[in-house]
Amino acid sequence: MSQQPELTVDEQTINNLWETHLRTKFDAHSADEAITTMVEKPLVNQMPVMIGSDGKEELYEFYAEDFLPQIQARSDSHES
């Protein structure tokens, strides 16, 4: 059984923020909450499908109107 290396304080901070960001999208299914976990001028560019947005306003619209409505929340994924 392999052990995970200890994270530095900075690495743990980034890891915690990333986990929070994922929860806001996939558990809470919330564009409002997801935007709060991002830098001041976020840029998302999903190259394989050429979608995304530049800046909080565009990214909020992308998440709220295009991305989140197309995915099922993780908390719903175990229901039949």
N, C-alpha and C positions, 0 to 999 in steps of 0.2 A: 504494500500500500504506500503510494507516494504522498508526501506531505507538501502542502502549499507553502511557499516561502512567506515569511513575515513581510507585510507591506510597510513601507515607510508611512509617516504621518500624511505626507502629501498624496501618496498613492491611495491610502485609505480614504482620504477626503474625496478624491476624484471617483473612486469606486462607489462610495456612498451616494454621491450625486448622480452617478450613472444609474444605480439601482433605483433611486427615487424617480429619475426621469422615466425609466422603463415602467415603473408602477403607475405613474400618472397617465401613460398612454395605454397600457395593456390591462391594468387592473381598474383604475378609476375611469379610463376611457375619456379623459378630459383634456381638451385643447388648452383651456385656461390654465390648468395646473402644469401641463407640459411646458408651456412658454415660460413659466416662472423658474424653471430649472435650467434655462439657457443663458448664454452670454448676451451682452447688450445688442450685438448685431449678428444673429445666427444665420447660417447658410446651410441649407440641406439640398443636396443634389444627388439623386439616386440615378447614377449613370446608366445602369442596364435598361431602365425604362424612361429615362430622360424626364423625370418629374422632380419637383421640389420647389423651394422658395428662398428668397433673399430678404432678410429682415423679419422682425417680430410680427408686424402686421400681415405680411404675405404668408409667413409660416403659420400663423394662427389660422388664417383662412384655409390654407392647404390642409392642416390637421383637421379642422372642424368640418370642412365640406368634402374633402376628397379622401384623406387617409383613414381617419378613425371610423367613419361610417362603413368602410369596406372591410373592416376587421372585427372579429368577435372578441369581446373582452375576455381575458384569461379566466375570470371568475365564472363566466358562462360556459366555458369550453368543456366542462365536465358534465354538463347537463345533456340529457338525451331528448 
